[in-house]
Amino acid sequence: DDMVTNMRVRFLPKHLRKGKMTIETLGIRKEFQSNGMGGELVTFAKNVSREKGFLILHAYSFFEYNTIKFYAKHGFTELYKTKSYSGHPYYCFEIKL
């Protein structure tokens, strides 16, 4: 697999989104982490969100990826960490655009 990065930004259906855009998946292969790629992807998601008229950007991350400092560095605050998906607990982060 030659993929270095992976990001999935999801536009929720109009009746659910309420002005929010979501980073559903953001992944950087381990050997390419800590070189700014993740930050560039977050900046891209912020810019697209603003261009589309969204007021809030959410990001979700499983506990095991330990992303609290990463998202805080990029201006996000932690909303909650009590949800789970397929038995894996995750964080929800938010930034107002």
Salt bridges, closest charged atoms under 4 A:
GLU24 OE1 - ARG8 NH1 2.92
GLU24 OE2 - ARG10 NE 2.87
GLU31 OE2 - ARG29 NH2 2.40
GLU64 OE2 - HIS88 ND1 3.85
GLU94 OE1 - HIS58 NE2 2.77
GLU94 OE2 - LYS96 NZ 3.97
